[in-house]
């Protein structure tokens, strides 16, 4: 007869590592300003340095927009504005975009989310999905308009369309994965 281990000791090394990875979720920390600033800079670094070096110029995941939507929902206006300014400055210094392009692009979503945050139920999937898709589309349209006006040319072709669709889909997947944790926690709190 072969013995199988169905239960591991809770204090074993592997179970502690598994638990640490399970508890380590990459998300803005509520009510803590400086850790959120550092995490924002880290997210900007991942988006501008690690993703392009890993996947090349054809796969672009908009982590900063997702991160800022998350920050806008869970933080007050003043803190969100400071974090948004830091992210915008980081993006503008690491890309060749015009000055304050990202600041202006993110200011409208910040204002709208801050104004309508209270009556919206963030416990459900639909507000997150609609907010993410609308802000991603807004940022992409803003980038396209500003860059096209600056270059005085329009670069609307099939390559651009495919890259944009891939960007939206990958960003939505990452955003939904990030927000899924809060949806589960809120559902568990409502069931109690």
Residue frames as qw, qx, qy, qz and C-alpha x, y, z in Angstrom:
[[0.000, 0.890, 0.456, 0.000, 0.00, 0.00, 0.00],
 [0.425, 0.322, -0.001, 0.846, 1.40, 3.40, -1.02],
 [0.223, -0.706, -0.446, 0.503, 1.05, 6.23, 1.42],
 [0.275, 0.598, 0.254, 0.709, 0.22, 9.64, 0.05],
 [0.225, -0.315, -0.391, 0.835, 0.54, 12.89, 1.89],
 [0.057, 0.720, 0.596, 0.353, -2.69, 14.79, 1.62],
 [0.240, -0.957, -0.128, -0.102, -1.88, 17.52, 4.09],
 [0.575, 0.381, -0.329, 0.645, 1.36, 19.41, 4.53],
 [0.448, -0.520, -0.440, 0.579, 2.44, 20.86, 7.78],
 [0.121, 0.950, 0.270, 0.095, 1.42, 24.52, 7.93],
 [0.297, -0.889, 0.252, 0.241, 4.89, 25.57, 9.07],
 [0.806, 0.056, 0.390, 0.441, 6.84, 23.83, 6.32],
 [0.254, -0.416, 0.289, 0.824, 9.14, 25.92, 4.14],
 [0.086, 0.210, 0.715, 0.661, 7.18, 25.33, 0.92],
 [0.120, -0.727, -0.674, -0.053, 3.85, 26.18, 2.50],
 [0.249, -0.731, -0.152, 0.617, 5.29, 29.44, 3.86],
 [0.180, -0.221, 0.481, 0.829, 6.63, 30.38, 0.42],
 [0.004, -0.435, -0.785, -0.441, 3.32, 29.49, -1.21],
 [0.191, -0.792, -0.532, 0.231, 1.45, 31.55, 1.35],
 [0.257, -0.574, 0.081, 0.774, 3.82, 34.50, 0.86],
 [0.098, 0.019, 0.625, 0.774, 3.28, 34.43, -2.92],
 [0.098, -0.603, -0.765, -0.203, -0.45, 34.16, -2.37],
 [0.241, -0.802, -0.370, 0.403, -0.49, 37.15, -0.03],
 [0.262, -0.425, 0.264, 0.825, 1.86, 39.23, -2.18],
 [0.419, 0.699, 0.561, 0.144, -0.52, 40.95, -4.54],
 [0.340, 0.011, 0.182, 0.923, 0.61, 43.76, -6.74],
 [0.072, -0.779, -0.545, -0.301, -1.85, 46.53, -5.97],
 [0.030, 0.597, -0.189, 0.779, -1.92, 50.07, -4.59],
 [0.374, -0.251, -0.744, 0.494, -1.87, 50.12, -0.83],
 [0.217, -0.794, -0.415, -0.387, -4.89, 51.92, 0.58],
 [0.431, -0.896, -0.090, -0.054, -4.29, 54.84, 2.91],
 [0.674, -0.481, 0.234, 0.510, -0.49, 54.74, 2.52],
 [0.365, 0.902, -0.045, -0.227, 1.00, 57.48, 0.37],
 [0.043, -0.753, 0.616, 0.228, 4.75, 56.86, 0.09],
 [0.518, -0.073, 0.841, 0.138, 4.54, 53.13, -0.66],
 [0.584, 0.656, 0.472, -0.084, 2.06, 54.01, -3.42],
 [0.216, 0.904, -0.267, -0.253, 4.46, 56.58, -4.85],
 [0.254, -0.511, 0.794, 0.209, 7.25, 54.00, -4.92],
 [0.571, 0.236, 0.786, 0.024, 4.95, 51.39, -6.47],
 [0.482, 0.823, 0.195, -0.227, 3.86, 53.93, -9.10],
 [0.079, 0.796, -0.538, -0.265, 7.47, 54.61, -10.06],
 [0.417, -0.217, 0.876, 0.108, 8.04, 50.84, -10.21],
 [0.603, 0.523, 0.594, -0.105, 5.00, 50.35, -12.47],
 [0.356, 0.891, -0.119, -0.255, 6.24, 53.16, -14.74],
 [0.154, -0.617, 0.740, 0.220, 9.66, 51.49, -14.87],
 [0.556, 0.097, 0.825, 0.033, 8.11, 48.15, -15.80],
 [0.560, 0.714, 0.390, -0.155, 6.02, 49.75, -18.56],
 [0.315, 0.913, -0.205, -0.160, 8.79, 51.86, -20.07],
 [0.018, -0.685, 0.726, 0.065, 11.81, 49.59, -19.59],
 [0.429, -0.177, 0.882, -0.078, 11.05, 45.95, -18.88],
 [0.685, 0.459, 0.513, -0.238, 8.09, 45.32, -21.19],
 [0.537, 0.788, -0.193, -0.229, 9.66, 46.91, -24.31],
 [0.015, 0.628, -0.776, -0.055, 12.96, 45.10, -23.70],
 [0.485, -0.057, 0.857, -0.165, 11.19, 41.79, -23.13],
 [0.581, 0.490, 0.639, -0.115, 8.46, 41.83, -25.78],
 [0.379, 0.152, 0.472, 0.782, 9.82, 44.31, -28.30],
 [0.124, 0.143, -0.014, -0.982, 7.95, 47.15, -29.91],
 [0.365, -0.182, -0.688, -0.600, 4.95, 45.10, -30.98],
 [0.517, -0.537, -0.666, 0.014, 3.47, 44.26, -27.59],
 [0.039, 0.348, -0.271, 0.897, 2.56, 47.19, -25.38],
 [0.428, -0.562, -0.703, 0.079, 0.73, 46.80, -22.09],
 [0.051, -0.646, 0.038, -0.761, -0.55, 50.03, -20.57],
 [0.557, -0.315, -0.671, 0.374, 0.14, 49.30, -16.91],
 [0.148, -0.037, -0.280, 0.948, 0.27, 52.94, -15.83],
 [0.415, -0.236, -0.268, -0.837, -3.28, 53.70, -16.96],
 [0.699, -0.333, -0.619, -0.128, -4.57, 50.63, -15.12],
 [0.504, -0.177, -0.529, 0.660, -2.57, 51.57, -12.04],
 [0.027, -0.065, 0.113, -0.991, -3.89, 55.12, -12.10],
 [0.558, -0.340, -0.445, -0.612, -7.51, 54.00, -12.49],
 [0.690, -0.321, -0.615, 0.206, -7.01, 51.83, -9.44],
 [0.346, -0.108, -0.354, 0.862, -5.44, 54.76, -7.58],
 [0.215, -0.235, -0.163, -0.934, -8.22, 57.16, -8.62],
 [0.637, -0.405, -0.536, -0.376, -10.87, 54.82, -7.25],
 [0.740, -0.409, -0.479, 0.235, -9.25, 54.11, -3.89],
 [0.456, -0.207, -0.232, 0.834, -7.56, 57.41, -3.03],
 [0.053, 0.833, 0.321, -0.447, -8.68, 60.95, -2.42],
 [0.523, 0.834, 0.126, 0.123, -8.33, 63.54, -5.16],
 [0.079, -0.925, 0.372, 0.015, -5.21, 65.25, -3.77],
 [0.594, -0.403, 0.680, 0.148, -3.24, 62.01, -3.34],
 [0.741, 0.409, 0.511, 0.149, -4.39, 60.74, -6.71],
 [0.353, 0.935, -0.020, 0.028, -3.33, 64.02, -8.33],
 [0.251, -0.789, 0.553, 0.095, 0.17, 63.78, -6.85],
 [0.669, -0.115, 0.718, 0.152, 0.56, 60.14, -7.89],
 [0.645, 0.662, 0.374, 0.079, -0.80, 60.95, -11.35],
 [0.154, 0.958, -0.232, -0.060, 1.66, 63.85, -11.69],
 [0.432, -0.572, 0.681, 0.151, 4.59, 61.60, -10.75],
 [0.703, 0.204, 0.665, 0.148, 3.48, 58.94, -13.24],
 [0.498, 0.844, 0.198, 0.007, 2.98, 61.56, -15.95],
 [0.041, -0.896, 0.425, 0.125, 6.40, 63.10, -15.39],
 [0.571, -0.321, 0.737, 0.168, 8.00, 59.65, -15.48],
 [0.682, 0.451, 0.565, 0.117, 6.24, 58.72, -18.72],
 [0.361, 0.931, 0.048, -0.021, 7.03, 62.05, -20.37],
 [0.170, -0.817, 0.529, 0.154, 10.71, 61.89, -19.50],
 [0.537, -0.216, 0.795, 0.182, 11.14, 58.34, -20.77],
 [0.555, 0.520, 0.615, 0.207, 9.22, 58.81, -24.02],
 [0.274, 0.018, 0.281, 0.920, 9.36, 61.40, -26.78],
 [0.024, -0.741, -0.652, -0.161, 5.88, 62.75, -26.15],
 [0.071, 0.649, 0.006, 0.757, 5.18, 66.47, -25.79],
 [0.103, 0.095, -0.619, 0.773, 5.34, 68.05, -22.36],
 [0.379, 0.084, 0.516, -0.764, 2.23, 67.47, -20.19],
 [0.516, 0.047, -0.625, -0.583, 0.58, 65.14, -22.70],
 [0.472, -0.202, -0.854, 0.085, 0.02, 62.38, -20.16],
 [0.037, -0.197, -0.542, 0.816, -0.86, 64.82, -17.41],
 [0.431, 0.153, -0.092, -0.885, -3.68, 66.24, -19.53],
 [0.555, -0.003, -0.741, -0.378, -4.75, 62.76, -20.64],
 [0.430, -0.219, -0.828, 0.286, -5.07, 61.50, -17.06],
 [0.060, 0.024, 0.361, -0.930, -6.56, 64.68, -15.57],
 [0.569, -0.088, -0.276, -0.769, -10.01, 64.16, -17.12],
 [0.701, -0.176, -0.685, -0.091, -10.37, 60.54, -15.87],
 [0.325, -0.077, -0.638, 0.694, -9.17, 61.62, -12.41],
 [0.250, -0.024, 0.150, -0.956, -11.78, 64.37, -12.29],
 [0.663, -0.107, -0.430, -0.603, -14.58, 62.13, -13.51],
 [0.652, -0.145, -0.730, 0.144, -13.77, 59.24, -11.20],
 [0.189, -0.047, -0.546, 0.815, -13.38, 61.58, -8.23],
 [0.386, -0.054, 0.002, -0.921, -16.74, 63.18, -8.98],
 [0.792, -0.046, -0.281, -0.540, -18.64, 59.93, -9.52],
 [0.318, 0.270, -0.879, 0.231, -16.73, 57.52, -7.28],
 [0.283, -0.065, 0.683, -0.671, -19.22, 57.52, -4.40],
 [0.729, 0.186, 0.192, -0.630, -22.46, 56.60, -6.23],
 [0.690, 0.368, -0.578, -0.235, -20.81, 53.85, -8.29],
 [0.876, -0.359, 0.286, -0.148, -20.75, 50.36, -6.79],
 [0.271, 0.681, -0.677, -0.073, -17.19, 49.14, -7.22],
 [0.598, -0.231, 0.732, -0.229, -18.17, 45.70, -5.89],
 [0.816, 0.412, 0.380, -0.142, -19.19, 44.54, -9.33],
 [0.646, -0.016, 0.502, 0.575, -17.29, 43.68, -12.48],
 [0.380, 0.741, 0.456, 0.315, -19.15, 46.04, -14.83],
 [0.084, -0.992, 0.010, 0.089, -18.01, 49.41, -13.36],
 [0.530, -0.556, 0.482, 0.422, -14.39, 48.27, -13.44],
 [0.590, 0.229, 0.632, 0.447, -14.63, 47.00, -17.00],
 [0.267, 0.867, 0.363, 0.211, -16.45, 50.08, -18.34],
 [0.248, -0.936, 0.147, 0.202, -14.08, 52.44, -16.52],
 [0.589, -0.371, 0.550, 0.461, -11.00, 50.60, -17.76],
 [0.538, 0.396, 0.599, 0.441, -12.11, 50.36, -21.39],
 [0.159, 0.941, 0.273, 0.123, -13.29, 53.96, -21.57],
 [0.304, -0.882, 0.256, 0.255, -10.12, 55.38, -20.00],
 [0.621, -0.172, 0.596, 0.479, -7.88, 53.18, -22.16],
 [0.448, 0.623, 0.523, 0.372, -9.72, 54.36, -25.27],
 [0.042, -0.994, -0.093, 0.035, -9.50, 57.98, -24.08],
 [0.465, -0.687, 0.401, 0.388, -5.75, 57.79, -23.45],
 [0.596, 0.095, 0.630, 0.489, -5.12, 56.10, -26.81],
 [0.309, 0.811, 0.423, 0.259, -7.23, 58.70, -28.65],
 [0.204, -0.963, 0.069, 0.161, -5.45, 61.52, -26.81],
 [0.571, -0.431, 0.514, 0.474, -2.02, 60.08, -27.61],
 [0.543, 0.384, 0.603, 0.440, -2.98, 59.67, -31.26],
 [0.159, 0.933, 0.295, 0.134, -4.35, 63.20, -31.55],
 [0.308, -0.897, 0.200, 0.245, -1.43, 64.93, -29.82],
 [0.579, -0.303, 0.584, 0.481, 1.30, 62.97, -31.59],
 [0.497, 0.530, 0.576, 0.375, -0.43, 63.37, -34.96],
 [0.074, 0.983, 0.162, 0.047, -0.76, 67.12, -34.49],
 [0.424, -0.767, 0.346, 0.335, 2.84, 67.45, -33.34],
 [0.534, -0.144, 0.674, 0.490, 4.21, 65.41, -36.25],
 [0.406, 0.522, -0.114, -0.741, 1.67, 66.93, -38.67],
 [0.415, 0.198, -0.796, -0.394, 0.98, 63.51, -40.08],
 [0.798, -0.165, 0.260, -0.517, -1.54, 60.77, -39.43],
 [0.116, 0.388, -0.912, -0.070, -0.21, 57.25, -39.02],
 [0.723, 0.058, 0.453, -0.519, -3.49, 55.35, -39.11],
 [0.520, 0.356, -0.697, -0.341, -2.79, 52.00, -40.79],
 [0.885, -0.173, -0.372, -0.219, -3.39, 48.29, -40.17],
 [0.604, 0.138, -0.579, 0.530, -0.21, 47.91, -38.15],
 [0.093, -0.269, 0.367, -0.885, -1.32, 50.70, -35.81],
 [0.719, -0.243, -0.128, -0.638, -4.82, 49.24, -35.50],
 [0.857, -0.062, -0.509, 0.048, -3.50, 45.76, -34.65],
 [0.407, 0.169, -0.550, 0.710, -1.05, 47.15, -32.08],
 [0.309, -0.288, 0.207, -0.883, -3.81, 49.24, -30.51],
 [0.831, -0.216, -0.270, -0.436, -6.24, 46.31, -30.27],
 [0.765, 0.011, -0.557, 0.322, -3.50, 44.13, -28.72],
 [0.151, 0.266, -0.435, 0.847, -2.68, 46.95, -26.28],
 [0.550, -0.304, 0.052, -0.776, -6.31, 47.30, -25.21],
 [0.888, -0.143, -0.382, -0.214, -6.88, 43.56, -24.84],
 [0.667, 0.076, -0.555, 0.491, -3.67, 42.91, -22.87],
 [0.011, -0.289, 0.359, -0.887, -4.23, 45.96, -20.67],
 [0.688, -0.298, -0.090, -0.656, -7.80, 44.87, -19.94],
 [0.865, -0.090, -0.492, 0.045, -6.65, 41.37, -19.03],
 [0.450, 0.133, -0.525, 0.710, -4.03, 42.74, -16.62],
 [0.252, -0.305, 0.179, -0.901, -6.53, 45.22, -15.20],
 [0.797, -0.268, -0.261, -0.475, -9.20, 42.60, -14.64],
 [0.775, -0.040, -0.550, 0.309, -6.67, 40.33, -12.95],
 [0.220, 0.208, -0.422, 0.854, -5.61, 43.21, -10.71],
 [0.434, -0.255, 0.092, -0.859, -9.19, 44.17, -9.82],
 [0.726, -0.162, -0.621, -0.246, -10.37, 40.58, -9.37],
 [0.418, -0.038, -0.704, 0.573, -8.81, 40.49, -5.92],
 [0.159, 0.007, 0.324, -0.932, -10.96, 43.40, -4.73],
 [0.632, -0.098, -0.361, -0.678, -14.09, 41.98, -6.28],
 [0.672, -0.128, -0.727, 0.061, -13.57, 38.71, -4.40],
 [0.244, -0.061, -0.605, 0.755, -12.88, 40.50, -1.11],
 [0.346, -0.033, 0.071, -0.935, -15.95, 42.68, -1.49],
 [0.699, -0.121, -0.529, -0.465, -18.13, 39.68, -2.33],
 [0.562, -0.125, -0.747, 0.332, -16.86, 37.85, 0.74],
 [0.033, -0.038, -0.442, 0.895, -17.56, 40.89, 2.95],
 [0.509, -0.062, -0.152, -0.845, -21.10, 41.20, 1.56],
 [0.694, -0.121, -0.677, -0.213, -21.80, 37.51, 2.20],
 [0.341, -0.033, -0.732, 0.589, -20.90, 37.84, 5.88]]
